[in-house]
Amino acid sequence: MDMASITASSSHSPSRTRITQEPRWVRYTLITIALTFLALFLFVPLISVFYEALKKGVAVYIAAISDPDALAAIKLTLTATAIAVPLNLIFGVAAAWAITKFEFKGKNVLITLIDLPFSVSPVIAGLIFVLVFGMQGWLGPWLAEHDIRIIFAVPGIVLATLFITVPFIARELIPLMQAQGTEEELAAVTLGANGWQLFWRVTLPNIKWGLLYGVILCNARAMGEFGAVSVVSGHIRGSTNTLPLHVEILYNEYNFAAAFAVASLLALLALITLAIKTGIESKVSQQKGPNHEH
Amino acid sequence: MSQFKQHSVLPGFNLAIGFTLLYLSLVVLIPLSAAFIRATELTWSEFWTVVITLRVLDSYRLTFGASFIAALINAIFGLLVAWILVRYQFTGKKIIDALIDLPFALPTAVAGITLTALYAGNGWFGQFLEPLGIKVAYTPIGVFVALTFIGLPFVVRTVQPVLEDIETELEEAAAMLGASRLQTFVRIIFPTILPALMTGFALAFARAIGEYGSVIFIAGNMPMVSEITPLLIITKLEQYDYAGATAIAVVMLVTSFVLLLIINLLQWWGRRRNALI
């Protein structure tokens, strides 16, 4: 395909030929309907989080997010995320390395198994850890004997978060590394590179944006997870409450201003996540640009 | 070749695959198998009496019904949104494109309380809807609204790349041969994006049936009326009815796995169809 046809078929090109362009009134009608739908279901809800959070004034807002229970919730959320993201990062890289650089039997089954947590309800993700570690669970009596608490304690929250976020980094890396193939690595090995050199100098520079992308999404989900964590947390204020659970408690106590103040922190996190994600996407498409012209 | 792995000069396979399988087993597979193994502690008749009581059946009807309608709405509007993002120019397009993923990034509890505040009787939307006799918050319609919100990005994000890849030559040829734009859309564009559209629909549906956080605030959670199945699992768990919770969970898990299989088949169909074109 020559350059001209690439430009013509490019989605962002304003130079679509007239015969494949709808009449002006059709275009404007479609854009209006789509934007109205998005406004009602996306933009207005987003704005209303911040409106509700600041409705009672800045003093109430600051009091809500500097409350000791809120600070404890922030600390727990950061702790769980600080454990879950690095572990899933190592897992994602290991799984993508094995899957994309080698041929072995059962590869497709493995890929499906990695995606499995995406199709499990968060509530069930919590339930299964109760079935393993809870008082009536497989390991419950043994854990009680040794005075180890997992369910209704921090380890349970970490486990539920881990389960929910397992696929995020792996599923970003697998298609990326599959597309890159093994040529560069094979060349490096032929030139005498050892395993670590190979990874740090050849593979990592190639996958760094995909890796960051996965980490950002994994981080957002880890901090925001509600259902799974709710099942295993026990909702002990100041002790096993993550930020989303703290939002729920405040809301159920009819303390709406405080609930939305804490919720606005999470909404801010979502916006930052989307901004970084969009930044990475435009960076990657810029890098791809010149390569496509060769 | 009878070996498990083909030979390669690249290092690290044993370490990588060993860690992958160990981690996946400990974090995902063994805990997940607990649900199925614990369910076998029930006899068949005990299992059936739990999963087909009236209250549970009503929760399936609500969960699957609202999820289906929400996924359908998302299929229609998701296609429209993908279309205007790929084909048309308008101000603010980049920001709107980025914000499509908001439901993925926004914690579900935040979505839940926000939608409830909007659709409650004194909320921004509720104050206009309630005089018309439309109650959204604390009714099954609220469940549908929440599920539409969380499923919104799926269809857009599956259809968008396929739409971007469509060659305009085909459309030009159709126009030359006298086809109207509508005919071109129905006969040429729509069949090309159909697998992606169906994949997006199935992904939105699969996500919706398991959803909990965004729904429980707006649903009102009245048994037999606005109580979703995931909430029923939590209710049973809080009553220490582990067997009951597990039985319902197994029904949900089997449904999810069947959906996962269908999604994989749809994606395979889409790849094959695009390869042919």
Interface residues (C-beta under 8 A of the other chain):
Chain A: S5 A8 S9 S11 P14 R16 T17 I19 T20 E22 P23 V26 R27 L30 I31 I33 A34 L35 F37 L38 L40 F41 L42 F43 V44 P45 L46 S48 V49 E52 L87 I90 F91 A94 A95 W97 A98 K101 F102 E103 F104 K105 L110 T112 L113 I114 D115 L116 P117 S119 V120 S121 P122 V123 I124 L127 I128 F129 V130 L131 V132 G134 Q136 G137 W138 L159 L162 F163 V166 T182 E185 L186 V189 T190 N194 G195 L198 F199 L217 A220 M223 G224 E225 F226 G227 S230 V231 L243 P244 L245 V247 E248 Y251 F256 A259 F260 A263 L266 A267 L269 A270 L271 T273 L274 A275 K277 T278
Chain B: F4 K5 Q6 S8 V9 L10 P11 G12 F13 L15 A16 I17 F19 T20 Y23 L24 V27 V28 L29 I30 P31 L32 A34 A35 R38 F77 L80 V81 W83 I84 V86 R87 Y88 Q89 F90 K94 I96 D97 A98 L99 I100 D101 L102 P103 F104 A105 L106 P107 T108 A109 V110 A111 I113 T114 L115 A117 L118 W124 F125 T148 F149 L152 L163 E164 I166 E167 T168 E169 E171 E172 A175 M176 R181 T184 A206 I209 G210 E211 Y212 G213 F217 P230 L231 I233 I234 L237 Y240 Y242 A245 T246 A249 M252 L253 S256 F257 L259 L260 N264
